[in-house]
């Protein structure tokens, strides 16, 4: 039980600092500032009328001279979030079904509460009227009326980044397999995710109490907070915040992957996920670069509706025999999934006519994602043209032993699962595996150039091959030279006179981004590698000149969106150092080796 609680708390803490929590922060901050602001004149016990209470009851407070009274509002807001998130994640569908309410009711209820609180901050008289029903709940709302209820509303809007812990909780709730283990996991996850929010709410409370400028302009700050809350409610209602979240790098991705790959975590979560899955799928190691043989792919089952199929008929693996099938588990509000979708769309466009069939299995994280209308709108909005099955009861999810959003299961032309990938990233590796299976199915197929911006070499290198090298800020690896990668700035770098093995250095000025670095005037790079093949993912318009001692210089013309350009193609592995000279305007993403 202690291990399970620790896993839940750790998973929640990671989620609480991830990009998915960002839309909540302004709401939490301004909610925290709405508490008490006055300081007490002396150390004493004071008796104050609790304004608005039906019997004019008295509130007894202990205060110290010169210090603000304790504000319990942040704790009550966070307590509300923990309670509603835990309750509705595990039993939301059951509650809504029993009451005959639509799946989207909880989300719209949370948005309504958020809007009403914003209006109440702008117009105090309306705020008093809104909070009046809660004055009869003294144990919850004795001070800062409505704080707990606001937290309850926010808990229905909190859509955290997906991960194995949340997957285990969601599956247990969707399948009705809720035991004490799942309850412990849910509550500790909610508490871990809420702790960073509590810090933010407390910061707002402290500012409102201690900063003189705030106390002198309370009305203006209160109105500004109300406007922010209403604006964010509108942004959440129309999914505007998704655009911001998708554009941010997944800066918690590394630690999320370590947690997901931990055998301790996988073993602890397995009972919550279920034991009725295909045992053969355990033969595949998620994320492995090499293709394996993991048994027959389970058939799609228990679906409610299909999109992008003829007459809305279900897709079946039997009918797709002879094709390479990529089964993608996703949920439309999952930011991790939204960031992965452009890669799927690119593969579908490039390889569908050559024998690839992508099948999306939409397995919802939350009740509102079960709406067929919402899913249909999301499919059209994302421009998805491949078949999508609605897996509301997570029946197909369970059959595949899935543990993550997004997750990809690659099935060969004989119907055998050959690869599993949990979470974001490794898109080049997945594309490489797709290409290999397409060639296996049809050796004469003529494949186009790889389309993904992070593609690896077509050939997996021998032992000692230089590892894939990322040049940008978010996933920088193997940089060894003068100058520091600083995002959104143009930085002066210096080449190493002698480049250490399996590293690179930059020279001249480079504009540093989160996904790539872009050349300006005089931009160069030096790369030490051990490989037979070297690929460089580039985009933009311009040229790159490759200089290797003892060989003729080679100039590559770069044009268009990110693509892999081959710099070296030798029959055997060699240790070399190359110098690259870039014309201005070329964006460099990765070096990969084979």
C-alpha positions, 0 to 999 in steps of 0.5 A: 500500500505504501508503494502504491501511495508513493507511485500515485503521489509521484505521478501526481507531482509530475503531472502538477508541474507539466504543461497541462496544468498551465491553464489552471494557474491564473485561476488558482492564483486569483482565487487565492487572492480573494481571501482576507487582506486586512491586518489586525491592530493588536494581539487579541481574540476578536469576535466578528460577525460572520457577514451574511450568515443567516443568524448573524453568528460570530466568528472567533479568530486568533490574530497577532499584532501586525500579522494578517489572519490565517487564510484557509481559502487556498486549502479549501480550493485545493481540497475541493479539487482533490475531492471532485477529481477523485470522485468524478474520475472513478465514478463520474460515468456511474453518477451521470448515468444514474441521474440521466445526465449527459456525459458533458454535464460535469465539464459544463458545470465546472465552467459555469461555476468558474464563470459565476465566480468571475462575475462575483469578483467583478460585482460583489453584490452578485458574488454575495448572492451566488455564495448565499446558498453555501452559508448554511455549510459552516464546516466547509465554508465558515470563512471564504464562502464558496472556496470549497465549491469553487474547488469542486468546479475546478476539479471537473475541469482539471484534465491532467497530462496522461500517464500510466497512473492516470491510465490505471485509475481511468480503466478501473473507473470505466470497467467498474473494477474499483477496489481499495488499491484504486482508491489509494492510487486516485487520492494520492495522485490527486493530492500530488497533482494539487500540491503545486496548485496549493503553492500557487494559491497560497502565493496569491493569498500571501500577496493579497495580505502583505503587499501594500499595493494590492491592499490599496487597489483591491477593487482593481485587482479583484475586477481583473481577477474576475475578468481573467477567470471569465476569459479562461472559462471561455478559452477552456470552453472552446479549447483555445488553451489546447493551442498553447499547450501543444506548442510547449515542449513536454519538459516533464517527458523525460521523468514521465518516461522513467516512471512509465518504464519502471518495472516497479511501477508497471508491476504495482499498476498491473492489477489496477489495469486488469489481468484479462489481457493477451499475455503474448503482448508482454513479449514486446518491450515498449519503446524498443527499436528492434521489431519483435514478435508479440503474438496475434493482435487482439481484434477490435471489440466493444466499440460503440461507433466508428468514424471514417469507415464505409457506412460507419461499419466497424474496422476489423483486423481480419479485413485488414490482413495483408496491410501494415496496421498502426493501432493508435490509442488516444483521447481527444482532450489529451495534450500528449495525444494532440502533439502526436497527431500531426505525425500520424497524419503525415504517415497516413498521407505518405504511406496509406497508398503503399500498404499502411492503415492507421486505426485510431481507438478513442479510449476516453480519459474523462466522461465528457470524452464519451460523447460521440458528437464531441469525438466527431468534432475532434476528428474533423477539427484535427483533419483525421481521415483514417478509421477511428473507433469509439472505445468508451468502455475501454474494452479494446484498450484492456485487450491490448494491455494498454497503459498510456495515452497515446500508445501505438501498436504496430501490426505486420501484414500477418496480423502479428504485433511487432512493436509497442510505443507508449507516450510521445516521442521516438517518431523517427523510430516508429516511422523506421519500423513502419517502413521496414514492415512495408518492405517486408510485406512488399519487397518491391515497394518504392518508399518516399523519403521519410516524412518525420522531423526526427527520423532515424537512419534506415539501418540500425547501426552496429555496436558503438554507433554514435547515438542520435543527437538533438540540437535544439534546447528541449532535447539537447544532447552531446553538445561539447563546445563553447556557448550555451543553448538559450531558447528564443535567443541568438547565441554566439557559439565556438567550435572545438579545435579537437572534437570529442568522440560522439559529440558536436559543437556549433560555431558562429551565431545560431537562433536557438529554438525548442525544436531546432537551431536556425543558422544566421551569417557564419553558422557552422558545426563540427561533428565527431561520429562513428557510423556508416551512414549519417543523416541530418534533419533540416528544413528551410531554404539554403545550402549545407556544405559538408567537409570531411578530411581526405574527401571532396566537399559535398553541398546539399540543397535544403528546401521545405519542411523538415526532412532527413538529408543523407550526409554520409553513406559508407559500406562500413562503420568509420570514426570521422569528424566533419565540419558543416557550413550553413547558409542563413535560414537553415533549421537543423533538428537532429543528427542520426546514424546507421 
